[in-house]
């Protein structure tokens, strides 16, 4: 495995970990706010998806601006 591929893999793992932590925090805070379990799970899932979408958008914008897309 090349260094470039290893860095990309590490970045993917880090982004996924951050998304999981954000989703866990959102679910916990929803439950603390007396939300039902399905509502808390839904909020956690939305937070997970939004974190991954935001990361993909920022990565795409940075790649486009630096000319490294493709």
C-alpha positions, 0 to 999 in steps of 0.5 A, a space after each residue: 500500500 502506498 503512502 497516499 492510499 494509507 493517508 486516504 484510508 486513515 482520513 476516511 476512518 477518522 471522518 467516520 469516527 467523528 460522524 459516529 461520535 457526533 451521532 452518539 452525542 445527538 442521540 444522547 442529548 435527544 434522550 436527555 431532552 425526553 425524546 422517545 427512543 425512535 426519535 432519538 435514533 432518528 436524530 442520531 441518524 440524521 446527524 451521522 448522515 449530515 456529518 458525512 455529507 458536510 465532509 464530502 462537500 468540503 472535500 470536494 470544494 477543496 479538491 476543486 479549488 486546489 485543482 486536484 480533482 479527478 
